C-alpha cells in the first residue's frame, strides 16, 4: 500500500512539474510576443530552438539581443536566425511568420462602436486590430437599431444593415452605421421578395423594375409617415411568394394584392409599423431550406 501511494505521489508531482513548465513556456511567449491567437498556423510555439544549445532558432523565431529566440512580430519574418522587416511596405497577418512570401498587403479591422466584422468565408468574428490579407472579403454588419444608407442607381435611398467589402492595402473602412429608428417613419424590408419553389428559397431585390438575386433583403425608411411595412403572401400548391415593401396605410388589401400582381384568392396582406417587422427571415417558408435558415440565423440573430 505504501508503495502505491509513493508511486501516485511521484506521478502527481511529475504532472505538476510538466504542466507548470508548459504554462511557464506559454506565459513566456505571451509576455514577449502578445497573443498566441495571432500565431502563424505553420509556426510551432512549443519549440523555439532547432537544437539543444539553441544555436539556431525555429522558423518564425529570431535571435534577440539577449541571445534568446523570440517570435517575430507583426510586419516581420524570420531569416538566418533574425526577424527582418517586410519589404516594400508589406505586412504580415500573423506573428511568427517564417517566410518573406507571407509579407502581403493587408487591411486592418477598425474599432467601431456600432459595427461588427466577420470573415466572409466562415462567418468568424474579426476583432478590432485584426489583419486580413488583401483580396479576402469581410462582412461589415450594423448592430441592432443601426443601419447604413445606400443610394441606389435611380437616386432613391435604401437602408441596409450589412455590406461585403474586399480588403485592399489602401482600404479605408467607413463608419457608416447610424441610428435609424424614427417615430414618424417606418423602417421596412422593401422592394424585395422571397420565393419558394420545390424547396428552393430565392431572395430577390427589385430596382428599376429589374429583380436581382441577393443574399439578404435591404432595409428602407418609408418615405411617408403614413406608410407601413407590408408583407404580401401568395401561397399555392406549386409556389410560395412573399413580397416585402412600404405601403400607404389607407390602401385596402384587395388593391395591395392587385397592384402586387397577386391573385385575390391566394393573397394575404400583413401590416405593421415596428422596425423590421416584415422580416423575410421570419417567414414560415424558411423551414423548407435549413441551410439558408442556418446562414440567416448566423448573420441576423448572432450579430444583431
Secondary structure, DSSP 8 states (H G I E B T S, - for coil): -HHHHHHHHHHHHHHHHHHHHHHHHHHHHHHHHS-GGGB-TTS-SS--BSSTT--SB-TTEEE-TTS-EEE--TTEEEETTEEEE-GGG-B-SSBS---GGG-B-EEE----TTEEEEETTT--EE-TT-EEETT-EEEEEE-TTEEEEEE-TTS-EEEESEEEEE--TT-------EE---SSS-EEE-SEEEEEETTEEEEEEEETTEEEE-SS--EEE-SSTTEEEEEEEEE-SSEEEEEEEEEETTS-HHHHHHHTT--TTTEEEEEE-STTTT-GGGSGGGGG-HHHHHHHHIIIIIT-
